[in-house]
């Protein structure tokens, strides 16, 4: 079992590799001036250090003509940040900003968490 000091050092070493920043946006219900209910985007976290990780793998469904590659995108960030499923996650890394959505339950570890992402195509 690792000591608390060792865990702190491991976490700091991981966080040095965070080269991006993310903003977590949720779609909240709001009451408008005319008493109707509407929805609006609300940034719940801003400028959170993070890292995007991309992996490519052969597609399970291969055709006779060509095999396709599927890409999985994961976000690595601090474990105490709670991101609800379906949240919009705007990530800027290496000068490129893209919007993603949280596609499931995060894998939370002592030093970090990993969240699988999909390209954001609009609110469900």
C-alpha positions in Angstrom: 0.0 0.0 0.0 1.3 3.4 -0.9 1.7 6.1 1.7 -0.3 9.4 1.5 3.0 11.2 0.6 3.6 8.8 -2.3 0.0 9.3 -3.5 0.5 13.1 -3.5 3.7 12.8 -5.5 2.1 10.5 -8.0 -0.9 12.8 -8.4 1.4 15.9 -8.9 3.4 13.9 -11.5 0.2 13.1 -13.4 -1.1 16.7 -13.2 2.2 18.0 -14.8 1.1 16.1 -17.9 -2.3 18.0 -18.1 -1.8 20.2 -21.1 -5.4 21.3 -21.7 -8.1 23.3 -20.0 -11.8 22.3 -19.9 -15.1 24.0 -19.1 -18.0 21.8 -17.9 -21.4 23.0 -19.1 -24.8 21.7 -18.1 -28.2 22.4 -19.5 -30.4 23.8 -16.7 -34.1 24.5 -16.5 -34.8 28.2 -15.8 -38.0 30.2 -15.2 -38.2 33.1 -17.7 -39.7 36.6 -17.1 -43.0 35.6 -18.7 -43.2 32.6 -16.2 -42.6 30.0 -18.9 -39.9 27.4 -18.4 -36.8 27.5 -20.7 -33.4 25.9 -20.7 -30.0 27.6 -20.7 -26.3 26.5 -20.7 -24.6 27.0 -17.3 -20.8 26.6 -16.9 -20.4 24.6 -13.6 -16.6 24.4 -13.8 -14.2 26.6 -15.8 -10.5 26.3 -16.7 -10.0 22.9 -15.2 -6.6 21.4 -16.0 -7.0 18.2 -18.0 -5.6 16.1 -20.8 -7.3 14.5 -23.8 -6.2 11.0 -24.8 -7.0 9.5 -28.2 -6.9 5.8 -29.1 -7.6 4.1 -32.4 -8.7 0.5 -32.8 -9.9 -1.6 -35.7 -13.7 -1.6 -36.0 -15.6 -4.7 -34.9 -17.6 -4.5 -38.1 -15.1 -5.0 -41.0 -16.3 -5.0 -44.6 -14.7 -6.8 -47.5 -13.4 -3.6 -49.0 -11.7 -2.0 -46.1 -11.4 -2.2 -42.4 -12.5 0.9 -40.5 -10.8 2.4 -37.5 -12.8 3.7 -34.5 -11.4 6.3 -32.3 -12.0 6.6 -28.6 -11.5 9.9 -26.8 -11.0 10.1 -23.0 -10.6 13.0 -20.7 -8.2 12.8 -17.8 -8.6 15.2 -14.9 -8.7 15.6 -11.1 -10.9 13.0 -9.3 -12.8 15.5 -7.2 -14.4 17.2 -10.2 -18.0 15.8 -10.6 -19.3 15.7 -14.1 -22.8 14.6 -14.7 -23.6 12.2 -17.6 -24.5 14.1 -20.8 -22.6 17.3 -19.7 -21.0 19.4 -22.5 -17.3 19.5 -22.0 -15.3 22.2 -23.9 -11.6 21.3 -24.1 -8.8 23.5 -25.3 -5.6 21.5 -25.9 -2.6 22.4 -28.1 -4.4 25.5 -29.3 -7.5 23.6 -30.5 -10.9 24.0 -28.9 -13.6 21.3 -29.3 -16.9 20.5 -27.6 -17.5 17.0 -26.4 -20.1 15.3 -24.2 -19.7 12.9 -21.3 -20.7 9.5 -22.6 -20.8 7.5 -19.4 -19.8 7.0 -15.8 -16.2 8.1 -15.1 -13.5 5.7 -13.9 -12.4 7.4 -10.7 -9.0 6.6 -9.2 -7.1 8.0 -6.3 -5.0 10.2 -8.5 -7.3 11.1 -11.4 -10.4 10.2 -13.3 -11.0 9.1 -16.9 -14.2 10.0 -18.7 -15.0 8.6 -22.2 -16.1 11.3 -24.5 -18.2 11.7 -27.7 -18.2 14.7 -30.1 -20.9 17.1 -28.9 -23.8 17.3 -31.5 -26.4 19.1 -29.4 -28.4 18.7 -26.3 -30.5 15.5 -26.1 
